[in-house]
Amino acid sequence: MTDLTLYHNGPSTCSQKVRLILGLKNLPYHSKIIDLQSGEQHTSEYIKINPNHVVPTLLFKGNPIIESSLILEFLEDQFPEISARPIDPESLHKTRLWLKTTDAYQIHGGSITYGIAVRNILILKPKDELEKEINEIPDIQRRENRRDLIENGLKAECVIQGLSESKKLMDKLEDGLKGTDWFTGANFGIADAAIFPYVLRWEQLTLSDYCNENSHPKLNDWFNRVKNLPFYEEQILSFLPMPLIEALRQFSTNQKNELDEIFASF
Ligand SMILES: N[C@@H](CCC(=O)N[C@@H](CS)C(=O)NCC(=O)O)C(=O)O
């Protein structure tokens, strides 16, 4: 018996954040997969629990809790037995700064994923179907970005900006691990969970070439330690659709020269 139901998607970065903390805290949940490719996030049934048309949504005793970073905080407040957040005000502030940083990066993570890879799948859809899907995105910025990146791929302004923000975040993360094993606190916690899915996405898009073991040694060491956590396989790997992950790698590899040039320009 569990009070928790998670509406989520396997490779979605924001869903992964929440699953990592559910795993850390050993909390069982009912899993409801929302198929983002077929537009299930836009159905009238789903937007009743998440009016932003995005995953994840956590139902706690039937009540929706939305926004991934706030869900992480909710899980800590509601289930503090296995701690995922430091208590002292300074570390707590630092934790919340990381949540803000990752929330702000989310739109860029989406732009690079779609701009480098997913657009190549989307453009195979009939034009009117694709247009309908784009028009269903309620956030104007995201909608315009989606249109731009489908049309222009790596040349879209939002993709270039997304790559530039990725480079800045890579450096900021390396810096953030100076003198510490985890981003805040003595153990893996909500700051680490909020950051990890983006570093994994960089790996899936082969962008880890630009934050490799030589240039970003602490980040790589941390990344490997997260992958060795006991709940990693169940909460992350088991939900990843391997054909899609392979497609991300392939589409990115095909554009390696262009990506090298873009990163060299930052
Ligand atoms: N601020 C939201 C952002 C959630 C979000 O952007 N989710 C993405 C997946 S990682 C999504 O559902 N996208 C749906 C779409 O692109 O149509 C949160 O942190 O929960």
The ligand as an SDF file (V2000), in Angstrom:
LIG
                    3D

 20 19  0  0  0  0  0  0  0  0999 V2000
    9.3330   23.2600  -14.2070 N   0  0  0  0  0  0  0  0  0  0  0  0
    8.8470   21.9450  -14.5220 C   0  0  0  0  0  0  0  0  0  0  0  0
    9.3600   21.5650  -15.8830 C   0  0  0  0  0  0  0  0  0  0  0  0
    8.9040   20.1820  -16.2690 C   0  0  0  0  0  0  0  0  0  0  0  0
    9.2510   19.8430  -17.7120 C   0  0  0  0  0  0  0  0  0  0  0  0
    9.6890   20.6920  -18.4790 O   0  0  0  0  0  0  0  0  0  0  0  0
    9.0550   18.5850  -18.0640 N   0  0  0  0  0  0  0  0  0  0  0  0
    9.3050   18.1320  -19.4190 C   0  0  0  0  0  0  0  0  0  0  0  0
   10.0460   16.8190  -19.3900 C   0  0  0  0  0  0  0  0  0  0  0  0
   11.6050   16.9400  -18.5570 S   0  0  0  0  0  0  0  0  0  0  0  0
    7.9800   17.8940  -20.1180 C   0  0  0  0  0  0  0  0  0  0  0  0
    7.0520   17.3850  -19.5420 O   0  0  0  0  0  0  0  0  0  0  0  0
    7.8780   18.2870  -21.3950 N   0  0  0  0  0  0  0  0  0  0  0  0
    6.6800   18.1100  -22.1280 C   0  0  0  0  0  0  0  0  0  0  0  0
    6.7640   18.7240  -23.4790 C   0  0  0  0  0  0  0  0  0  0  0  0
    7.8510   19.1190  -23.8630 O   0  0  0  0  0  0  0  0  0  0  0  0
    5.7240   18.8160  -24.1470 O   0  0  0  0  0  0  0  0  0  0  0  0
    9.3030   20.9620  -13.4490 C   0  0  0  0  0  0  0  0  0  0  0  0
   10.4170   21.1370  -12.9220 O   0  0  0  0  0  0  0  0  0  0  0  0
    8.5550   20.0410  -13.0880 O   0  0  0  0  0  0  0  0  0  0  0  0
  1  2  1  0
  2  3  1  0
  2 18  1  0
  3  4  1  0
  4  5  1  0
  5  6  2  0
  5  7  1  0
  7  8  1  0
  8  9  1  0
  8 11  1  0
  9 10  1  0
 11 12  2  0
 11 13  1  0
 13 14  1  0
 14 15  1  0
 15 16  2  0
 15 17  1  0
 18 19  2  0
 18 20  1  0
M  END
$$$$
